[in-house]
Amino acid sequence: MIRKAGALLLGCLCLVLNSRGQGRIQSKEYPAGAFQYPLDLPPSTAGSFGELRPNHFHSGLDFRTNQRTGYPVHAAMYGYVSRLRVQVGGFGNAVYLTHPNGYTTVYAHLDHLLPELAAAVRNYQYQHQSFEVDFKLQPFQFPVTKGQTIAWSGNTGASGGPHLHFEIRDSLTEETINPQLFGLTIPDQVPPSISSIAVYHLNGHPFSETTPRQFMAVTGAAGNYRLSNPQTLSLSGDIGFGITAIDMNSTSANRNGIYSLELKLDGRTVYTFDVERFAFDQTHAINAYIDYPQFVLARRWIQKCFILPGSQITLYPQSENRGIISFKDTLLHDVEYLLKDAAGNTSSLKLKVQSGIQKDRPVVNTTGTLFRYNQRNEFNNGPVKMVIPAGNLYDDLDFKYSLLPQKVGAYSATHRIHNRLTPIHDHYDLWIKPDASIGQLANKAVIVNAVSGSVGGIYQDGYIKARPATFGDFFIRIDTVAPVITPLNIHDGSNMAGIRSINLKVSDNLSGIKSCRATIDGQWVLLQQDYRTRILKFIFDDTIKPGKHTLEVTATDQKDNITHYKADFNR
Ligand SMILES: [Zn+2]
């Protein structure tokens, strides 16, 4: 059967040919030539669309900018500025343009914007007394022409170095689409390279960290790969395959992601993956695509060539039995992986499988509670309650709970909620009963994940409730310690004449900073925040006249512990 992928409802897959006659699969054609490159630099990428990233598929193309900031960024097509956004992490400074052809382009990690746009952002920040802002604009406010400079490239937000993150989205659905399908090609004669494959013995059981797996090294180059040893695998029963591969292009030494992956059995396609388009609310399904236990334990990026039943992301245009192959005869079979980049360069890996009749199906002890991926699942043992909404598991789960010893300073035992090797798509509700000794401090309690820290918490009917997005070990702690404000270049009585900015750091021990506000002479002022250095800056402007002034900073954590800092200074 052909699996209809999400809302895409594919009639067929088209094949787009490159100059060497190699094809690229996609479900529909996109207007080529409508958009221009957003930079004047020769196009070169530091990251490809759909590339594998922790917890998400990369949602755009990362254009390289010579390790520098400050290159003009141009509107890829005429239209209007429809949204402006400032984030501490994430996209940093971002501009969204909406175009009359039904698409929206996004430009992120910008250093600074066109002065009129920068003024609009600053007004909004002062009006809403917030550094982080995200607002929409009307079509008549800032129309743009094709090629017009709208901003300068930067390194703001969660960016690993100067570059321009560029997206093309469907304006209606907000699905993000591979920009390379719009003719924004990158010079590329280099086919994907394959380093290993994986074989998973599924045999009717849900995929998990206990699924028996074999890893095999691969040798080859220039598009032709084979198993290092042996050439023929003996397999029986329900098998899932996996692969480790990257792609490079002709413009840089950056290792990017592949565009598509096809698995064939005896010449018939049984599974296809391609990074054509996806919705942002599905991007966590990367954890269903990769071998998540291997990623958590060993940081290995193995791309599974079978689909978990609960994954809803639209990256699997076709498959047969979710890509799972049943070897139940005694014949010799041909298995082939076909990997392509967006330019159509193709690599293949061929191997033979000697199929065997499976002996008795291995018995797997199901010692926990069976959670169905397509149902709402609940667990309640008194001290711990949890509810996982339907659609949040990628596969059925033999759910296990265990009680671990109480940690020093904790207000509950440590509760092991299944394990951290099983991904879930979104948040679930978790309640933990605190010790009676918590008394009046229940309103200062948070649930802590033993690996990643506080997941927040509120008091509710004798429990502390939080909404974690991972399984793992959880316990209760209390946060009665207020944030710490560290002035970096100011003290009471400072002379700040000729100094560009007031610099501070603010940190919290447990629950995290909820808000940090600064005033000068009682008037709210903007603190610019830097994701990497964690430094907060007030940049002096002409509203601060020469003379004596008072800076006041108030930092509040998630449990409403408050710290004030005050300094008089001269300017
Ligand atoms: Zn990016």
Residues whose N, C-alpha, C, O or C-beta is under 5 A from the ligand:
A	BS01	ZN	D62 H165
